[in-house]
Amino acid sequence: MLPISSSEDDDGSSCVRVPTRGLPVGDVLKFAAALKEQLALEPYPVWSPISKEFAYLGDISGQLAVVKIARPWLPTETELATVAPVQLTISGQREQQIQLSPYPYLITVTTS
């Protein structure tokens, strides 16, 4: 994830840093494997298991919570995970942009 920064001009329409972002999907195992292949994202912490319902991927700077669609969100379990557009910018080894089809999830990787 990118470092925290702020601006006096920020109108609240954009977010610079969110430590964890949820991505609901139909097949958690397949989606987590694609994120590992395309972005080298590993479970966080590394000993954390990936299941059919949940995968926590990333590092100490930021994580993606990949969950099964309709799974109740923790800690309240009052909202179900639903697909909604997400655009993320993360730091990585090489610059790239990945559209995670069939979902409206766009990840931009920067090297800065």
Secondary structure, DSSP 8 states (H G I E B T S, - for coil): -------TT--SSS-S--SEEEEEES-HHHHHHHHHHHH---BSSTT----SSEEEEEETTEEEEEEETT-B-TTT--SB-----EEEEEE-SS-EEEE-TTSSEEEEEE--
